[in-house]
């Protein structure tokens, strides 16, 4: 969430995911309108660039908030 957009290779390196697994996850997130995916070419090589949509950012913030609430110590 710290970068405006990221290419496929960057995301794969940061997550440690396999290319096949990451491709499936990106497609699912794009179908849910959480990611915007742009496909192009750079020096004759395919380039997939992803950016988080406002809907995706909101869903992520709600997820983090839910985790924080769940992890709060009970008194």
C-alpha positions, 0 to 999 in steps of 0.5 A: 500500500506504500506505492502508487503502482507496482509491476508484476515482478516487483509484487512477486519479489515482495510477496514471494509468490509464484508467478502462477499464484500471483497471476490468479490472485491479481485476476481475482482482485481485479474482478472484485475491483480492488486492483486496476491492471494495466498491460503494456510492453516495455522493450518488447517484453510484456509489462503488467502494472497494478494499482489499488483502487479506492474500493480496494484501499477501503476494503484493506483499511476495513480488514486491518481495522477488523484485525486490530479489533480482534487482536485487542486484549480483553480486560 
